[in-house]
């Protein structure tokens, strides 16, 4: 049965997906142009201040978008709930604005980082109000409005980066203009960016008792943790690097992460798109169909991760200096290390969505929290003894492997996967990666990469086809005449 592209849900999802891809491309170009323009020290301080801001803003909305989306469909007076939601977000934004400033001044003595942190922190209040409006649009199937406004903002930032090459400005001026663009984006949302029938003006007049806010936070605090851990995981790593390693390593890590982020778009889109299907199969108790779909998507994502790793391993040294400039030529080495994590990230994302579909989101939350703590501990202890960015990259890899294995244990106990599946995934991944690395030392990359994927891709194709062919025990038994029986 084909998708009904006229339905509100599908249209909403398609707008969200398309907008996310366009915005990611424009913002990635913005980042590359800015990285190439400024001196390493200036750009590293920008990255540090921005990382701290992104980590704080991940918490600032308290994950209440999920709460709002659930509640707004139940109430008759939607505008009253909208006003309370937006007013809460303003208060949260002001609180976390202060948290950002306190942390910036406590962690860093550098005046440039402090000033940039102050400028970025202003965005937190704007971000929280925009977050509110985006949640409203999701609930009201009006993603189209969100996409249009955010695409305009992304275009403005890209234009700003291009403008640098015509009229150079300081890093402080750049951030001031970025904050101004965010403020204009907020005003655009307030004027034209909300769903029809929703009134955004006058929300500050809404009655918002403290007890009401306390009850909402008490009930929905896990969403604040779930919604922020991914950002905290990567941003905290950048901040740890800034305290232990030279400024240039901060930029090497950020450059590698930008490439890594682009590579994760495919598994994120695939896993998120399939979540409703997983939920439907579990609700209908079609576990055999769920297992079959899981195995096929797992094989595809495993192959994708290996493809991205081998491509990066072979060509990063040629491509990344061209993208970021020769001053960041060493980024290629660290990008290769970071892409080891992409061997497990896509399938871990798939398994996380399976756990959510099985209503085990709190367990997933604890796995994520455990991963953050393991990564942080390994980074700090490792950097104390050996000051190298490689320590951070391999700490991330180890924490993701533990995260993946934790998911494997749960899915094994729930009879979604078997022990053979876990062993094969780890064993085949290690064999292929070590084999590719060994061959890359003796075979030219332009020969090795296509030949390797001709063999691996062909093998994977026949494995995939074999998964679609009924096994002998699943086929109907023949009757006495050698013909298939109608009643197996």
C-alpha positions in Angstrom: 0.0 0.0 0.0 1.5 3.4 -1.1 1.8 6.4 1.2 -1.0 8.9 1.1 1.0 12.1 0.4 -2.2 14.1 0.8 -2.6 13.2 4.5 -1.6 15.8 7.1 0.8 13.5 8.9 2.8 12.6 5.8 2.8 16.2 4.5 4.0 17.4 8.0 6.8 14.8 8.0 7.9 15.6 4.5 8.1 19.3 5.2 10.1 18.6 8.3 12.5 16.2 6.5 13.0 18.5 3.5 13.5 21.5 5.7 16.0 19.7 7.9 18.1 18.7 4.9 18.1 22.1 3.3 19.0 23.9 6.5 21.8 21.4 7.3 23.4 22.1 3.9 23.2 25.9 4.3 24.4 25.8 7.9 27.3 23.5 7.0 28.4 25.9 4.3 28.1 28.7 6.8 30.4 26.8 9.2 33.0 26.0 6.5 33.2 29.5 5.3 33.6 30.9 8.8 36.2 28.3 9.7 38.3 29.1 6.6 38.0 32.9 7.2 39.1 33.4 10.8 42.4 32.6 12.4 42.6 29.4 14.3 42.7 31.0 17.8 39.7 33.3 17.1 37.6 30.5 15.6 38.5 28.1 18.4 37.2 30.6 21.0 34.1 31.0 18.9 33.7 27.2 18.9 34.1 27.0 22.7 31.5 29.7 23.4 29.1 28.1 20.9 29.6 24.7 22.4 28.8 25.9 25.9 25.7 27.7 24.6 24.5 24.7 22.6 24.9 22.4 25.7 22.9 24.8 27.9 20.2 25.5 25.3 19.7 21.7 25.0 18.4 21.8 28.6 16.7 25.2 28.5 13.4 24.1 27.0 13.2 21.2 29.6 12.0 18.8 26.9 8.4 20.1 27.3 7.7 20.1 23.5 6.6 16.5 23.9 4.3 17.4 26.8 2.8 20.3 24.8 2.2 18.1 21.7 0.4 15.5 23.9 -1.7 18.1 25.8 -2.8 20.4 23.0 -4.8 17.7 21.3 -6.8 17.2 24.5 -7.8 20.8 25.4 -10.5 22.9 23.8 -8.9 26.3 24.6 -5.6 25.8 22.7 -4.6 29.4 22.9 -4.7 29.3 26.8 -2.3 26.4 26.8 -0.1 28.0 24.1 0.2 31.1 26.3 1.2 29.1 29.4 3.7 27.1 27.4 5.4 30.1 25.9 5.5 32.0 29.2 7.2 28.9 30.8 9.7 28.9 28.0 10.6 32.5 28.6 11.2 31.9 32.3 13.3 28.9 31.5 15.2 30.9 29.0 16.0 33.6 31.5 17.1 31.1 34.1 19.4 29.2 31.7 20.8 32.5 30.4 22.2 33.1 33.8 23.4 29.5 34.0 25.3 30.0 30.8 27.0 33.1 32.1 27.9 31.6 35.4 29.5 28.6 33.7 31.4 30.7 31.2 32.9 32.9 33.9 33.6 29.9 36.1 35.3 27.7 33.5 37.2 30.3 31.4 39.5 33.2 32.2 39.8 34.2 28.6 38.0 37.5 27.9 37.1 36.6 24.4 35.4 33.4 25.4 33.5 35.2 28.1 32.3 38.0 25.8 31.3 35.5 23.1 29.5 33.4 25.7 27.5 36.5 26.8 26.5 37.2 23.3 25.5 33.6 22.5 23.6 33.4 25.8 21.2 36.1 24.7 20.0 33.6 22.1 18.7 31.2 24.7 15.6 33.3 25.5 14.9 33.7 21.7 15.5 30.0 21.2 13.0 28.9 23.8 10.2 31.0 22.3 11.1 29.7 18.8 11.1 26.2 20.3 7.6 26.8 21.6 6.3 27.9 18.2 8.0 24.9 16.5 6.2 22.6 18.9 2.9 24.3 18.3 3.4 23.8 14.5 4.2 20.1 14.9 1.0 19.6 17.0 -1.1 21.6 14.5 0.4 19.9 11.4 1.9 23.2 10.3 5.6 22.2 9.7 5.5 24.1 6.5 5.6 27.4 8.3 8.5 26.3 10.5 10.5 25.2 7.5 10.0 28.4 5.6 11.1 30.6 8.5 14.1 28.5 9.5 15.2 28.2 5.8 15.2 32.0 5.6 17.3 32.1 8.7 19.8 29.6 7.3 20.0 31.6 4.0 20.7 34.7 6.1 23.5 33.0 7.9 25.0 31.6 4.7 24.8 35.1 3.2 26.6 36.5 6.3 29.4 34.1 5.8 29.8 35.0 2.2 29.7 38.7 3.2 32.9 38.1 5.3 34.9 37.7 2.1 33.7 41.0 0.8 33.8 43.0 4.0 35.8 41.4 6.8 34.4 41.8 10.4 35.7 40.7 13.8 34.5 37.5 15.4 32.6 39.7 17.9 30.7 41.5 15.1 30.0 38.1 13.5 28.3 36.8 16.6 26.4 40.1 17.2 25.0 39.8 13.7 24.1 36.2 14.3 22.2 37.1 17.4 20.4 39.9 15.4 19.4 37.3 12.8 18.0 35.0 15.5 16.0 38.0 16.9 14.6 38.7 13.4 13.8 35.0 13.0 11.8 35.1 16.3 9.9 38.2 15.1 9.2 36.4 11.8 7.8 33.4 13.7 5.6 35.7 15.8 4.2 37.4 12.7 3.8 34.6 10.1 5.2 31.4 11.6 2.4 30.0 13.7 -0.4 27.6 12.8 -3.7 29.1 11.8 -6.0 29.9 14.7 -3.1 30.2 17.2 -2.6 33.6 18.8 1.0 34.2 20.0 0.7 37.9 21.1 0.0 38.6 24.8 1.3 35.3 26.1 3.1 37.1 28.9 -0.3 38.0 30.5 -1.2 34.3 31.0 -1.8 33.1 34.5 1.1 30.7 35.4 1.1 29.4 39.0 4.3 28.0 40.3 2.5 24.8 41.3 1.4 24.3 37.7 5.0 24.5 36.4 6.3 22.3 39.2 3.7 19.6 38.5 4.5 19.6 34.7 8.3 19.4 35.4 7.8 16.6 37.9 5.8 14.5 35.5 7.8 15.1 32.3 11.4 15.5 33.5 12.7 12.4 31.6 11.9 14.2 28.3 14.4 17.0 29.4 17.0 14.3 29.9 16.2 12.4 26.7 16.0 15.5 24.6 19.3 16.9 25.7 21.7 14.0 26.2 22.8 13.7 22.5 23.8 17.4 22.4 25.4 17.2 25.9 27.4 14.2 24.8 29.1 15.9 22.0 29.3 19.5 23.4 30.8 18.3 26.7 33.5 16.6 24.7 34.4 19.9 23.0 34.5 21.7 26.4 36.7 19.0 27.9 39.1 19.3 24.9 39.2 23.1 25.5 40.4 22.5 29.1 43.1 19.9 28.3 44.4 20.5 24.8 45.5 23.4 22.5 42.9 25.6 20.9 43.6 24.1 17.5 42.4 20.7 18.7 39.1 22.2 19.6 38.7 23.1 15.9 39.9 19.8 14.7 37.3 18.1 16.8 34.5 20.5 15.6 35.5 20.1 12.0 35.4 16.3 12.4 32.1 16.5 14.1 30.6 18.6 11.3 31.5 15.9 8.8 30.3 13.2 11.1 26.9 15.0 11.5 26.4 15.2 7.8 27.1 11.4 7.6 24.5 10.7 10.3 21.6 12.3 8.4 20.8 9.1 6.5 20.5 6.8 9.5 18.6 9.5 11.4 16.1 9.9 8.6 15.7 6.1 8.1 15.3 5.3 11.8 12.9 8.2 12.5 10.8 7.5 9.5 10.3 3.8 10.5 9.4 4.5 14.1 5.6 4.7 13.4 5.9 1.4 11.6 7.7 -0.2 14.5 5.0 1.1 16.9 2.3 -0.3 14.7 3.8 -3.8 14.4 4.4 -4.0 18.2 0.8 -2.8 18.9 -0.5 -5.5 16.5 1.7 -8.1 18.1 3.4 -8.9 14.7 6.7 -9.7 16.2 7.9 -11.9 13.3 7.3 -9.1 10.9 9.1 -6.7 13.2 12.1 -9.0 13.5 12.3 -9.4 9.7 12.1 -5.6 9.1 14.6 -5.0 11.8 17.1 -7.4 10.3 16.8 -5.8 6.8 17.2 -2.3 8.1 20.0 -3.3 10.4 21.9 -4.8 7.5 21.4 -1.7 5.4 22.5 0.6 8.2 25.5 -1.6 9.0 26.5 -1.4 5.4 26.0 2.4 5.3 28.2 2.9 8.4 31.0 0.7 6.8 30.6 2.6 3.5 31.0 6.0 5.3 34.0 4.8 7.3 35.8 3.3 4.3 35.2 6.4 2.2 36.5 8.7 5.0 39.4 6.5 5.7 40.5 6.5 2.1 39.8 10.1 1.0 39.7 12.4 4.1 43.3 13.4 3.7 42.5 14.7 0.2 39.0 16.2 0.8 39.2 17.9 4.2 42.1 20.3 3.6 40.2 21.3 0.4 37.0 21.9 2.5 38.4 23.5 5.6 41.7 24.9 4.3 45.3 23.7 4.5 45.6 25.1 8.1 43.3 22.3 9.2 45.0 19.5 7.2 45.4 17.5 10.4 41.6 17.3 10.8 41.7 14.4 8.4 43.5 12.1 10.9 41.0 12.9 13.7 38.0 12.6 11.3 39.2 9.1 10.5 39.2 8.2 14.2 35.8 9.7 14.8 34.3 7.7 11.9 35.1 4.5 13.8 32.1 5.5 15.8 29.9 5.6 12.7 30.4 1.8 12.5 28.0 1.4 15.5 26.1 4.7 15.5 23.5 3.9 12.7 22.5 0.5 14.2 22.5 2.0 17.7 20.0 4.6 16.5 17.8 1.9 14.9 17.8 -0.1 18.2 17.0 3.0 20.2 13.9 3.5 18.1 12.9 -0.1 18.6 13.2 0.4 22.4 11.1 3.5 22.2 8.5 1.7 20.1 8.4 -1.0 22.8 7.8 1.8 25.4 11.2 1.4 26.9 12.2 5.1 26.5 13.3 5.4 30.2 15.6 2.5 29.7 17.0 4.2 26.6 17.4 7.3 28.7 19.5 5.5 31.3 21.6 3.9 28.5 22.3 7.4 27.1 23.1 8.8 30.4 25.5 5.9 31.1 27.1 6.6 27.8 27.7 10.3 28.6 29.2 9.4 32.0 31.5 6.7 30.5 32.7 9.0 27.7 33.3 11.9 30.2 35.2 9.7 32.6 37.4 8.1 29.9 38.1 11.5 28.4 39.2 13.1 31.6 41.3 10.2 32.9 42.8 9.5 29.4 43.7 13.1 28.8 45.3 13.3 32.3 47.8 10.7 31.2 48.1 11.3 27.5 47.2 14.7 26.0 45.9 13.9 22.5 42.6 14.4 20.7 42.8 10.7 19.8 41.9 9.9 23.5 38.6 11.8 23.1 37.7 10.1 19.7 38.4 6.6 21.1 36.6 7.3 24.3 33.5 8.2 22.2 33.9 4.9 20.3 34.2 2.8 23.5 31.1 4.5 25.1 29.1 3.9 21.9 30.1 0.2 21.8 29.0 -0.2 25.4 25.7 1.7 24.6 25.1 -0.7 21.6 25.8 -3.8 23.7 23.4 -2.6 26.4 20.7 -2.3 23.8 21.7 -5.8 22.4 21.1 -7.3 25.9 17.6 -5.9 26.2 16.6 -6.9 22.6 18.1 -10.4 23.2 16.0 -10.8 26.3 12.9 -9.5 24.5 13.6 -12.1 21.8 14.0 -9.5 19.0 17.6 -10.7 18.2 19.7 -13.7 19.0 23.2 -14.2 20.3 24.4 -15.1 16.8 23.2 -11.7 15.5 25.3 -9.9 18.1 28.4 -11.9 17.5 28.2 -11.7 13.7 27.7 -7.9 13.8 30.8 -7.4 16.0 32.9 -10.1 14.3 32.1 -9.1 10.7 32.6 -5.4 11.4 36.0 -6.0 13.0 37.1 -8.3 10.2 36.1 -6.0 7.4 37.5 -2.8 9.1 40.9 -4.4 9.9 41.0 -6.0 6.5 40.3 -2.7 4.8 42.9 -0.8 6.9 45.6 -3.5 6.1 44.8 -3.4 2.4 44.9 0.4 2.3 48.6 0.2 3.1 49.4 -1.7 -0.1 46.6 -0.8 -2.5 45.9 2.7 -3.9 42.6 4.1 -2.5 41.1 4.7 -5.9 41.4 1.0 -6.7 40.8 -0.4 -3.2 37.5 1.5 -2.4 35.5 0.4 -5.5 36.9 -3.1 -5.5 36.2 -3.6 -1.8 32.6 -2.4 -2.3 32.2 -4.5 -5.4 32.9 -7.6 -3.3 31.2 -6.5 0.0 28.2 -4.9 -1.8 27.7 -8.0 -3.9 27.9 -10.3 -0.9 25.5 -8.0 1.0 23.0 -8.1 -1.9 22.8 -11.9 -1.9 22.5 -11.9 1.9 19.7 -9.4 1.7 18.0 -11.5 -1.0 18.4 -14.6 1.1 16.5 -12.8 3.9 13.5 -12.4 1.6 13.5 -16.0 0.5 11.4 -18.3 2.7 13.4 -20.8 4.7 12.6 -24.6 4.2 10.9 -24.9 7.5 8.6 -22.0 6.6 7.5 -23.6 3.3 4.4 -25.7 3.0 5.0 -29.5 3.3 4.2 -31.6 0.2 1.4 -34.1 0.3 1.6 -37.7 -0.8 1.5 -36.7 -4.5 4.6 -34.5 -4.1 2.4 -31.3 -4.3 2.3 -28.6 -1.7 -0.3 -29.3 0.9 -3.0 -26.6 1.5 -3.1 -27.5 5.2 0.4 -27.5 6.5 
